[in-house]
Amino acid sequence: MTVPTDRCALSVVIGSIACSRSIERCVASIEAACKGLDSEIIVVTVAADEADEGVATVARRPGVRVQTLAPPALMPHLWAAGLAISRGQVVAFTTGHFEVSESWARGLLGGIERGATGVAGSLSLAPETRPVDWAVFYLRYSPFLEDIPSDRDVADIPGDNAAYRRDALDRHSTSFADGFWEVDFHRRIRAEGARLALVPAAGTRFRPFASLRAFARQRFEHGCQFGGWRVKFHGRPAWLIAVAAPAVPFVLVGRIARRVLRRPSERMRFIGALPALMTLATAWAAGEAWGALFHRPSPPVASNPVTSA
């Protein structure tokens, strides 16, 4: 596929996996945040979700492009596919489970204009979320629960609510063949002296996700990818990862607890989320062990993109 040469100010790449309950609200909020900007919205989904009513609806919205990948595909694969066809001088990434604030797009662009290579905003839970949603949220975003009163340089940012300079992404494009794994990308650009920053204006809210079973399967698949990645690219012994797997859920949940329980407003939700959180952490640990022993990362296959009229 030919990479576009005509640039716009901002591309927003939305990864959509099992987002039928939230993708329309996600896209509508991003359209509102991007109003008046030279921007584009790209939704990337998997073929199994392509016929989903929510995805079909957003595909008919003017100016929204929908790209599909053949399964199996994880969120980093979706992001990499969207990045490959994006035109923005700045590229933002999120998932279809978030609703962004009205100031979100300008907040991200402002952070980049002030000299950061990558910026991100706050992540919070919507009021209608349930214990499974809380568990998903804490498992993935507990390092980023702090309030953001003003721009602040940090060591890492949440990839599900982040934006990056195009030139930095282009320099490392060859490393995205197996997906845009933001943790690895952050490590690479920090080694170059790049700044990562949190900006207060780019807030998002996490909407209800899916069943515990559906997300446990996703966590297992992500764990497989990560376990294979650790063996293939970092030389970690597969047997050592497998032997350590039974302790991993307890280490993960203990680490999350230390972060979350510092916030009194989150304590009751954390207790309610604990059974689901242990289930998800166990799925991740099992996937990591399986991936280390049997799986080696490989790129997904993209289908033809669809552009709404």
Secondary structure as GFF3:
##gff-version 3
##sequence-region A 1 309
A	DSSP	beta_strand	8	16	.	.	.	ID=ss1
A	DSSP	alpha_helix	23	33	.	.	.	ID=ss2
A	DSSP	beta_strand	39	46	.	.	.	ID=ss3
A	DSSP	three_ten_helix	47	49	.	.	.	ID=ss4
A	DSSP	alpha_helix	53	59	.	.	.	ID=ss5
A	DSSP	beta_strand	64	69	.	.	.	ID=ss6
A	DSSP	alpha_helix	75	85	.	.	.	ID=ss7
A	DSSP	beta_strand	88	95	.	.	.	ID=ss8
A	DSSP	beta_strand	98	100	.	.	.	ID=ss9
A	DSSP	alpha_helix	104	113	.	.	.	ID=ss10
A	DSSP	beta_strand	118	120	.	.	.	ID=ss11
A	DSSP	beta_strand	123	125	.	.	.	ID=ss12
A	DSSP	alpha_helix	131	141	.	.	.	ID=ss13
A	DSSP	three_ten_helix	142	144	.	.	.	ID=ss14
A	DSSP	beta_strand	152	154	.	.	.	ID=ss15
A	DSSP	beta_strand	161	165	.	.	.	ID=ss16
A	DSSP	alpha_helix	166	171	.	.	.	ID=ss17
A	DSSP	three_ten_helix	173	176	.	.	.	ID=ss18
A	DSSP	alpha_helix	182	191	.	.	.	ID=ss19
A	DSSP	beta_strand	196	198	.	.	.	ID=ss20
A	DSSP	beta_strand	204	206	.	.	.	ID=ss21
A	DSSP	alpha_helix	212	234	.	.	.	ID=ss22
A	DSSP	alpha_helix	238	244	.	.	.	ID=ss23
A	DSSP	three_ten_helix	245	247	.	.	.	ID=ss24
A	DSSP	alpha_helix	248	260	.	.	.	ID=ss25
A	DSSP	three_ten_helix	264	266	.	.	.	ID=ss26
A	DSSP	alpha_helix	267	294	.	.	.	ID=ss27
A	DSSP	beta_strand	306	307	.	.	.	ID=ss28
###
